[in-house]
Structures are given as structure tokens and as C-alpha cells.
Amino acid sequence: MIINQKEYKNVLLVFALESEAGKAFDDFNKLFVGIGKVNAAYHLTKAIVDNKPDLIINLGTAGSTKFDRGSVVNCTQFIQRDMDVRALGFQKFETPFSDDPVILNYGLTIEHLPKGICGSGDQFEIEHTNPEYNVIDMEAFALAKVSASESIDFLCFKYISDGADGSAAEDWTVEVKKAAVALRRELDNYFLVN
């Protein structure tokens, strides 16, 4: 696989759930990490030790108040949206006593796709009120953080399944069935041009 003129020989696709992949990615090495940042970090770290990938591609569903339902967004910036220690004098989303920036800038850019800032947290956010991010999920920050810490290239595509609003849970249930087809189409479209 070649991305931005760089060849990758050991690509690992990472999804939260099998339903996000369907049968569309059976020809790839896949990892299903489960829901949430802890599961994502744990299972990806184990897979890195076992498989030593040179590229990690996170594919999955996400909510958004900016991007249209059914669109695919290339996320290259990540925020840990449930890290809030302002009561102790820290900046919103800042991890205390860490040199990590509030916004993790890590990921390959695919020119023809819209760019998103993904806020990951361990709650299903249905009333999106934070202007700092425009894509909402539960795993991408952890996956990007582990990839960056291990110096492994990272690519993140999110299929927008809902509007991060009061009907997000119902919308996700319908849209997750369409996610695999749309995500595979984007991979195929991009890699056919390169």
C-alpha cells in the first residue's frame, strides 16, 4: 500500500466494533478493540507487540455537528474530550503533569477528504457543546496517542453516522450498516489514484 509516496508493507486496520467493518475488509489484517479509550489503547498495544505494523488505519463511525451524515472525514487532530481538570488550574482537555499538548496533531493527511478534529471520550456524547472539536468518537485519541508514542504512521477515517444530538443513538444504529461500504470505497478510491 502506498500513501503520499510512502510504501507500507504491514498495514493494520483498527475498528472499535465488527459491525463497523462488516465483510468489506476481509482482505485486510483487522483488529477490533471494543468501545472506549482503555480498550483501544490496550488492544492496539498488544497488536503492535505481536504484529509490528508500519501503518495503523483507524476506520469507524463518529458523530458530528459540522459534517454531513454519510460523509467520510480524515481526522489528523485529536482531543481527549473527557479530560477536564480545570478545577485544579489546568487547561480544558489538558492531562495534568504531562508535556502532551491539548490537541494531538498526528496522522496522515489525505488531500481530497475534509479534515476533522476528533474529540474522543468514554461517554456517548449526544449533546455536543464543545467548539474545540467537530468529530465525536470514543477511541481515536487513544489509537493516535499509542501510534505516536510508538512512532508508527497513523491514518484515521471516520464515517459520520449521526449529528451528535438527541437522536444520535437511533441514527447510529441505522448508519453503522452503511459505514463499512463508505469507508472501503474511500480506501479504494484513494489507493486507485496513487
N, C-alpha and C positions, 0 to 999 in steps of 0.2 A: 504494500500500500504506500502510495506517495502523496504527501501533503506538503504544500508550499515548498516543493522541490526537495523534500527530505524523504528518504525511503525508510519505511518501518517494516520489520520482519516478524515481530511478535506483538500483535495487537490484542488487547483485552477490552471487550465491550462490557460495561458495567451498568446494570439496571437495578432499581430497587426491587421490582416485582416481575415475575414471569409474565404476567398479563401485559406489561409494557412492551415486551419483546414479541409475544405471540410466536408464530412459526417463521417470522420474516428474517430472522438472523441465525437460522440453523447452521449456516456455513461459516460461522464465526466462533471463536473462543469467547464464551459468555460467563459472567459472574452475576448472580443475584444476591444482593447484600441485605435485603429486608428494609424495613422502614426505620428512619431516624439516623442521626449523625453517629451514634455509638456503633450501631450495627454496620454502617457504611465504613467507618474507619477500621473496625476490627476485621471485617471480611476482606476488604481491599488489602490491608497489610499482610494478611495471611496469603492472599493470592500473589502478591508481589514476591514474597519469600519463595513460594512454590514455583511460580511461572516466570519470574523476571521479565515482565513485559517492557517493551521500549516505547509503547504508546498506550495510554488508557483513554478510552472514549466513553464518557457518561452519556447515556441516552435515557430519556424518561419524560414523564408528564410534569407539568407545573401550572400554577395559576398566574394570572397577570391582569392588571387593570390598564395596562398600556397596549399590549399586543393582542391581536385578534385571536379568538378561539380557532384552533385548527392550524395556526401558523407554527413554524419551527424557528426558534431563536438560538443564536450562538452566544452562549454565556462565557465571558472571559474575566469577569469580576465577580467576587463572592463575598458575602457578609454573613456572619453568624448572628442571625436576627434575634435570637433569644438570649444573647449575652447582653445583659443590662445591669451594670454595677455602678450606675450614676450616683446612687445613694452614698457610695464610698469615695466619690470625687473623680471617678473615671469617666471617660467619654462614652457616649452611647455606642454600643457594639464592641467596645474595646475589651480585650482579655486582660485582666489585671496582672501586673508584674510580668508582662511579656513584651518583647520587642516587635511582635507581629503587628502589622498595620491593620486598621479597622477594615479596610477593603483589601482583600487578597486579589491582586492582579496576576492571574495565572491561567493560561490557556491559549491554545492555538486559535487564530482568527481566520474565519472563512469569509472572504470578502462579500459574496452575494447575499449573505444572510443578515437579518437585523441583529444588532448587538444588545445583550441584556446584562443587567446586574442582578445576580441571583441572591436572594436572601433565604438562607436555609435555617430551619428551626425544628425543634421537636414538638411542635404543635401544628395542627392543621389550621392555618390562618384563613378565616373566611370573611373577615372584615379588615381588609388591607388598608392601613393608615400611614404607612411609612414611605415618604418620598425618596428615601435613600436607595431603594431597590425597586425593580419593576417586574421581576420574575420571582415566584414564591415556590419553594420546594422544601424537602426535608433531608436531603443527603448531599447535594452538590458541593457545599462548602467543605465538608469533611473529606470528600473524594479529592477535591482540588488541593486541600491542605496536605494530605498524605502524599499525593503525586509530587507536589512542590518540594516537600521535605525529602523525598527520595530522588529528586531531580529526574523525574520521568515526565515526558511530554504528556499534555492533557488536552483533550478536546471535549467540549460539552455542548450537546444539542438538547434543547427542551421543547417538547410539543406542548403548546398551550391548550390545556384541557378545560379551563374554567376561568371565570372572571375574578377569582379571589374575593367572592362575595357570598351572600347568604344562600345561594343555590350551588355553591362550589361542589359539595359532596354529591349531589344528584348529577350535575354536569360531568364530573369526573367519571362516574360510573358509565355513562354513555360514551364519552370521548376516549377513554382508555382503549376501547376496542379499535379505534382509528389510529392510535398513536404509532403502533409498530409499522403500519404501511407508510405513513407520512415520514417517519424517521428513516426507514430504509430507502425511500425514494430520495431523500436529501443526500444520504450517503452515496447512493448510486449516481445521482445527478452530478455531485461534486467530483467523484472519483473518475467518472467518464470523461470529464473535461480536462483532467490533469494527466 
